[in-house]
C-alpha cells in the first residue's frame, strides 16, 4: 500500500509540467509559468497532506490520483483541507477477469466538489453572481420546516435573485436515500435537531441541490474582476454532507452492473454518525 502511495506522489511530481499548464489556464492573463508551477507544487503538497488525514486513499491507483488532481485544478479548486472545497473518496472500477474468471477491481481516487466547491464553480462560470446564506424556518416544536437558498443569477435586462425552497418532502426524500445506503438506517443528521434534520446539514444539502437545478458550464466562464464575499457553509458541515452524497452513486464503475454496492463493499470507512 505504501508503494502505491509513493508511486502516486512520484507520478504527480513527474507530471508537474502538465499540472502547471493546467494551473496557468485559470490564472489571469500575463501570469508567469513560475507562478503557475508554485501553485501546482502547492496542490501536490496538499494531496500529501490529505493522505496523512485520509489513509484509506493510499490504496488508490497512481493514474486515478493524477486524474483526480487534474480535475481539481481544471475546476480551479484546491485540495487544501482547510478550504473544504473538495471531497476525495476511493471507489472501485472493474478492470476485467483473472485466470479463474473472477472479476478484478482496482481502487481509484474520485473527487466530488463539496457544496462550497460547487458555489465556487458556479461563480467562476458566471452562472451565479452572488448568493445569500440559507434561511431556515422552524415549526412549533423547533424542528426544521423549510430551507431557502437564493442565488443572484444573470438575466435580462438585469440580474435577478432566484429563490429555491426545500421542505419536508425534500428532507424525507434525502432521508430515504441515506437509509438505502446504510441498511435502512439514515444518517444521524436527519434526527439530531429536535428529532428532525440538522439545520446546517439541511442548508448544505439545499445549496448542493439548488445549484444542481441551475446547472453549470465552466466553458461559459466570464472574466470577473469583482470578488464577492464567500457565503458558504462551515468546512466540517460540507465535508459531512459530501461523505453522504458521494455514496449515492455506485462506486463500482463499469459497463456491467454490480449488485453489491453497499458502503462496506466500497472499502470506505464511513460511519453513519459521521455523516
Secondary structure, DSSP 4 states (H G I P E B T S, - for coil): -HHHHHHHHHHHHHTHHHHHHHHHHTSPTT--HHHHHHHHHHHHHHHHHHHHH-GGGGGS-HHHHHHHHHHHHHTT----GGG--EEEEEEEEEEEE-TTS-EEEEEEEEEEE-HHHHHHHHHHTTS-SEEEEEEEEE-TTS-EEEEEEEEEE--SSS-EEEEEEE-HHHHHHHHHHHHHHTTT---GGGTTBTTB--HHHHHHHHHHHHHHHH---GGG-------PPP----HHHHHHHHHHHHTTS-S-BSSS--S---TGGGT----GGG-
